[in-house]
């Protein structure tokens, strides 16, 4: 018997497997087409393909900042001072005792009652304090007896030599004093000065000093006792006074008083500091003892102590040379004022006369 085959029904297993296979292939084909379509579209429209990148994790340890430090100022070398006459600042220092050499050629500098100093600003208080200490030193003093001293004058000015005469009158009664001085050449008085004051524990203590130079107005320096101040008629400068200050005329007689009262101060190389006021200002003068010398004056040969005052380098003041004769009551038997340009005024004792000491004019 011949059997005929019939198509499988949907319910049969073979039919079910074939149907599912077709759907799976269709699904895969669809997915593949979508992927191709997406790739083609990205290339056509330059659409960047999103990239999923893992986020970077940064680990950091935070530490506290150090505190702000203050600036440190390092010490610097002191700047050089201008010259000041100017009394470079200074704490009080002990007075050195330099060895003084006598030069063969004249040394030019400033001093004494001759020569006007140029106007200067008031000395700073600290500098004045140090100089006041030097000025305030006590010496054993014994002022010389009253006398009138006459001098032969020789001067060199602008290459020309002149001759004349001079006179210094010293009068003291033990409590006060007066100094009158003048010097002239060719019948012209080139210098006229006067100092008045008292004799106290410091020795010669001026109260007023006046000076008149040829063709220049008269000046006056006042040592005010009630205000303890030194003032000037021709300058706005002023300085405190503490005792021992001198003017340009009295300084010579204070040296003579020191020599009579304490001759041990006069030894070669010794120095004596004094605060000295002139017509316009004041400063410390260092008087240096050169030594004993034999000099010839109008009255003959004398042994005298040679004392010099040499101003600081760069100063326009005079140099002062003084010769004091112990055998003649320490009177100034010779004076010499030397300018920085070489001009000089030389006063050499020609005659001496003792005066009544009962009163000072």
C-alpha positions as CSV (number, residue, x, y, z in Angstrom):
1,X,0.0,0.0,0.0
2,X,1.2,3.4,-1.0
3,X,1.2,6.2,1.6
4,X,1.1,9.9,0.6
5,X,2.9,12.6,2.7
6,X,1.1,15.6,3.9
7,X,2.5,19.1,4.9
8,X,3.5,19.5,8.5
9,X,1.1,21.4,10.6
10,X,2.0,24.4,12.5
11,X,1.7,22.5,15.7
12,X,4.4,20.1,14.8
13,X,7.9,20.5,16.3
14,X,9.7,20.8,13.0
15,X,7.5,23.7,12.0
16,X,8.1,25.5,15.2
17,X,11.9,25.3,15.0
18,X,12.0,26.6,11.4
19,X,9.8,29.5,12.3
20,X,11.9,30.6,15.1
21,X,15.1,30.3,13.1
22,X,13.6,32.7,10.5
23,X,12.7,35.3,13.1
24,X,16.1,35.1,14.7
25,X,17.8,35.7,11.3
26,X,15.5,38.5,10.6
27,X,16.3,40.1,14.0
28,X,20.1,39.8,13.5
29,X,19.8,41.2,10.0
30,X,17.8,44.2,11.3
31,X,20.3,44.9,14.1
32,X,23.2,44.7,11.5
33,X,21.4,47.0,9.2
34,X,20.9,49.5,12.0
35,X,24.5,49.4,13.0
36,X,25.5,50.0,9.3
37,X,23.1,52.8,9.1
38,X,24.4,54.5,12.3
39,X,28.0,54.2,11.0
40,X,27.1,55.6,7.6
41,X,25.2,58.5,9.3
42,X,28.1,59.3,11.6
43,X,30.5,59.5,8.6
44,X,28.1,61.7,6.7
45,X,27.3,64.2,9.4
46,X,30.7,64.1,11.3
47,X,28.9,63.2,14.5
48,X,31.6,62.3,17.0
49,X,31.1,58.9,18.4
50,X,30.7,59.3,22.1
51,X,33.5,57.8,24.0
52,X,33.0,56.7,27.5
53,X,36.2,57.4,29.4
54,X,36.7,56.6,33.0
55,X,37.0,59.6,35.3
56,X,40.5,60.3,36.7
57,X,40.6,60.3,40.4
58,X,43.2,62.8,41.8
59,X,44.5,62.2,45.3
60,X,46.1,65.1,47.2
61,X,47.3,65.7,50.7
62,X,46.7,69.3,51.9
63,X,49.3,70.7,54.4
64,X,49.0,74.0,56.2
65,X,51.1,77.0,54.9
66,X,53.9,78.4,57.1
67,X,53.2,81.8,58.8
68,X,54.3,85.0,57.1
69,X,57.8,86.1,58.4
70,X,58.7,89.7,59.2
71,X,61.5,91.2,57.1
72,X,64.9,91.1,58.7
73,X,67.1,94.2,58.5
74,X,70.7,93.3,58.2
75,X,73.3,95.7,59.8
76,X,74.9,98.0,57.4
77,X,78.2,99.9,57.5
78,X,77.7,103.5,58.6
79,X,77.7,106.1,55.8
80,X,80.6,108.6,55.9
81,X,79.6,112.0,57.4
82,X,79.9,115.3,55.5
83,X,82.2,117.2,56.9
84,X,80.8,118.8,59.1
85,X,82.4,121.2,60.6
86,X,80.5,119.2,61.3
87,X,81.1,118.2,64.8
88,X,81.1,114.6,63.6
89,X,78.3,113.1,66.9
90,X,80.2,111.6,69.6
91,X,79.9,110.1,72.9
92,X,82.3,111.6,75.4
93,X,85.7,110.1,74.9
94,X,88.9,110.3,77.0
95,X,91.3,112.9,75.7
96,X,94.3,111.3,74.0
97,X,97.8,112.5,74.5
98,X,99.3,112.7,71.0
99,X,103.0,113.2,70.4
100,X,103.5,116.5,68.7
101,X,106.0,116.9,66.0
102,X,107.4,120.3,65.2
103,X,107.3,120.6,61.3
104,X,110.2,122.2,59.5
105,X,107.8,124.2,57.2
106,X,105.1,126.5,58.6
107,X,101.8,124.8,59.4
108,X,98.8,126.9,58.4
109,X,95.7,127.1,60.5
110,X,93.4,129.2,62.8
111,X,93.1,130.7,66.2
112,X,92.9,133.5,68.7
113,X,91.4,136.9,68.7
114,X,92.4,137.3,65.1
115,X,90.3,136.0,62.1
116,X,86.6,135.9,61.7
117,X,85.2,132.4,61.2
118,X,82.6,131.9,58.5
119,X,79.0,131.7,59.8
120,X,78.1,128.2,60.8
121,X,74.9,126.5,61.9
122,X,74.4,126.0,65.6
123,X,76.3,123.1,67.0
124,X,74.0,120.0,67.6
125,X,73.1,119.5,71.3
126,X,74.9,116.2,71.5
127,X,78.1,117.6,70.0
128,X,77.8,120.6,72.3
129,X,77.4,118.3,75.3
130,X,80.6,116.5,74.6
131,X,82.6,119.7,74.0
132,X,81.0,121.2,77.1
133,X,82.5,118.4,79.1
134,X,85.9,119.2,77.7
135,X,85.4,122.8,78.4
136,X,84.1,122.1,81.9
137,X,87.3,120.5,83.1
138,X,88.8,122.0,86.2
139,X,92.4,123.1,86.3
140,X,94.4,124.5,89.2
141,X,94.8,128.1,88.0
142,X,96.6,131.2,89.2
143,X,96.1,134.3,87.0
144,X,99.2,136.4,86.4
145,X,99.5,139.8,87.9
146,X,98.3,142.8,85.9
147,X,100.6,144.1,83.2
148,X,100.9,146.0,80.0
149,X,102.7,144.2,77.2
150,X,103.9,146.0,74.1
151,X,104.9,144.1,70.9
152,X,106.7,144.6,67.7
153,X,104.4,143.5,64.9
154,X,105.5,142.0,61.6
155,X,102.9,140.9,59.0
156,X,102.9,139.3,55.6
157,X,99.8,140.0,53.5
158,X,99.4,139.2,49.8
159,X,103.2,139.0,49.4
160,X,103.9,142.3,51.1
161,X,105.7,142.7,54.4
162,X,104.5,145.2,57.0
163,X,105.8,146.4,60.3
164,X,104.0,148.0,63.2
165,X,103.3,147.7,66.9
166,X,100.7,146.2,69.2
167,X,99.7,146.2,72.8
168,X,97.8,143.9,75.2
169,X,96.8,145.1,78.7
170,X,95.8,142.5,81.2
171,X,94.2,143.7,84.5
172,X,92.9,141.5,87.3
173,X,92.0,142.1,90.9
174,X,91.6,138.4,91.8
175,X,87.8,138.5,91.2
176,X,87.4,140.1,87.8
177,X,89.6,140.8,84.8
178,X,89.8,143.0,81.7
179,X,91.8,142.4,78.5
180,X,92.4,145.2,76.0
181,X,94.4,144.5,72.8
182,X,95.2,146.1,69.5
183,X,97.6,145.6,66.7
184,X,98.4,147.9,63.8
185,X,100.7,148.5,60.8
186,X,101.4,151.6,58.8
187,X,99.3,153.7,61.2
188,X,96.3,151.5,60.7
189,X,94.7,149.5,63.5
190,X,94.1,146.0,61.9
191,X,92.7,144.5,65.1
192,X,91.1,145.8,68.2
193,X,89.6,143.5,70.9
194,X,88.4,143.5,74.4
195,X,87.4,140.8,76.9
196,X,85.8,141.2,80.3
197,X,84.8,138.7,82.9
198,X,85.4,137.2,86.3
199,X,88.0,134.9,87.9
200,X,86.2,131.8,89.4
201,X,86.8,128.2,90.1
202,X,87.5,127.5,86.4
203,X,90.0,130.3,86.1
204,X,89.4,133.1,83.6
205,X,85.7,133.2,82.8
206,X,84.6,135.7,80.1
207,X,81.3,137.6,80.2
208,X,81.6,139.7,77.0
209,X,84.0,139.7,74.1
210,X,84.1,142.4,71.4
211,X,86.2,142.5,68.3
212,X,86.8,145.1,65.5
213,X,88.8,144.2,62.5
214,X,90.0,146.6,59.8
215,X,87.1,147.4,57.4
216,X,84.8,145.0,59.1
217,X,81.9,145.8,61.6
218,X,82.4,145.3,65.3
219,X,81.0,142.1,66.8
220,X,80.1,141.1,70.3
221,X,80.0,137.7,72.0
222,X,78.0,137.4,75.3
223,X,78.3,134.6,77.8
224,X,74.9,134.9,79.5
225,X,75.1,133.8,83.1
226,X,71.3,133.9,83.8
227,X,70.5,131.7,80.8
228,X,73.7,129.7,80.7
229,X,74.0,130.4,76.9
230,X,76.6,131.9,74.6
231,X,75.1,134.2,72.0
232,X,76.5,136.5,69.2
233,X,75.6,139.9,67.9
234,X,76.4,139.0,64.3
235,X,75.1,135.4,64.2
236,X,72.0,133.4,65.1
237,X,74.2,130.7,66.6
238,X,73.9,129.9,70.3
239,X,75.6,127.4,72.6
240,X,75.0,126.2,76.1
241,X,77.6,127.1,78.7
242,X,78.6,124.9,81.6
243,X,81.8,126.6,82.8
244,X,85.3,126.8,81.5
245,X,84.4,128.4,78.1
246,X,86.8,131.0,76.7
247,X,86.8,133.7,74.0
248,X,89.6,134.3,71.6
249,X,91.4,136.8,73.8
250,X,90.9,135.1,77.2
251,X,92.2,131.7,76.0
252,X,95.8,132.9,76.0
253,X,95.5,134.1,79.6
254,X,93.7,131.0,80.7
255,X,96.7,129.0,79.5
256,X,99.0,131.3,81.4
257,X,96.8,130.8,84.5
258,X,97.0,127.0,84.1
259,X,100.8,127.2,83.7
260,X,101.1,129.3,86.9
261,X,98.7,127.1,88.9
262,X,99.6,123.6,87.5
263,X,102.8,123.6,85.5
264,X,102.6,119.8,85.2
265,X,100.1,120.4,82.4
266,X,102.9,121.7,80.3
267,X,105.0,118.7,79.2
268,X,105.9,117.9,75.6
269,X,102.9,116.3,73.8
270,X,100.4,117.3,76.4
271,X,97.0,118.6,75.2
272,X,94.6,121.1,76.8
273,X,91.1,121.2,75.4
274,X,89.0,124.4,75.7
275,X,85.6,125.4,74.3
276,X,86.4,128.8,72.6
277,X,83.8,131.3,71.2
278,X,84.7,133.7,68.5
279,X,82.7,136.6,66.8
280,X,80.3,134.2,65.0
281,X,80.4,130.7,66.5
282,X,82.3,128.5,69.0
283,X,84.1,125.1,68.9
284,X,86.6,123.1,71.0
285,X,90.2,124.1,70.6
286,X,92.9,121.5,71.2
287,X,96.0,123.3,72.5
288,X,99.0,121.1,72.0
289,X,102.2,121.6,74.0
290,X,105.2,121.3,71.7
291,X,107.9,121.8,74.3
292,X,110.2,124.4,75.8
293,X,112.2,126.5,73.4
294,X,114.7,129.4,73.6
295,X,113.4,132.4,71.7
296,X,114.7,135.9,71.2
297,X,112.5,138.9,71.8
298,X,113.1,142.6,72.3
299,X,114.0,142.1,76.0
300,X,116.5,139.3,75.2
301,X,116.6,135.5,75.1
302,X,113.9,133.7,77.0
303,X,112.9,130.1,77.7
304,X,109.3,129.7,76.8
305,X,106.7,126.9,76.4
306,X,105.6,126.7,72.8
307,X,101.8,125.9,72.6
308,X,100.0,125.5,69.3
309,X,96.4,125.3,68.1
310,X,96.0,123.6,64.7
311,X,92.5,123.6,63.3
312,X,91.0,120.4,61.8
313,X,91.9,119.5,58.2
314,X,89.8,121.6,55.7
315,X,89.2,124.4,58.1
316,X,89.7,128.0,56.9
317,X,90.7,129.3,60.3
318,X,94.2,130.3,61.5
319,X,96.8,128.4,63.2
320,X,97.9,130.0,66.5
321,X,101.3,129.7,68.1
322,X,101.8,131.0,71.6
323,X,105.1,131.2,73.6
324,X,104.6,131.5,77.4
325,X,107.6,132.5,79.6
326,X,107.6,130.9,83.1
327,X,110.3,133.3,84.3
328,X,108.1,136.2,83.2
329,X,104.9,135.2,85.1
330,X,103.9,133.0,82.1
331,X,103.1,136.1,80.1
332,X,102.6,135.6,76.3
333,X,106.0,136.9,75.1
334,X,105.3,135.9,71.5
335,X,102.2,135.3,69.4
336,X,101.9,134.2,65.8
337,X,98.7,133.9,63.7
338,X,99.1,132.1,60.4
339,X,96.4,132.0,57.7
340,X,95.8,129.1,55.4
341,X,97.2,131.0,52.5
342,X,100.5,131.7,54.2
343,X,99.8,135.2,55.4
344,X,100.7,135.8,59.0
345,X,100.8,138.3,61.9
346,X,103.7,138.0,64.3
347,X,103.7,139.8,67.7
348,X,107.0,139.7,69.6
349,X,107.3,141.3,73.1
350,X,109.3,144.5,73.1
351,X,108.5,146.0,76.5
352,X,106.6,145.0,79.6
353,X,105.2,147.0,82.5
354,X,103.5,145.7,85.7
355,X,100.3,147.5,86.7
356,X,98.4,148.1,89.9
357,X,96.3,145.0,90.7
358,X,93.9,146.8,93.0
359,X,91.2,147.0,90.4
360,X,90.3,145.8,86.9
361,X,89.0,148.4,84.4
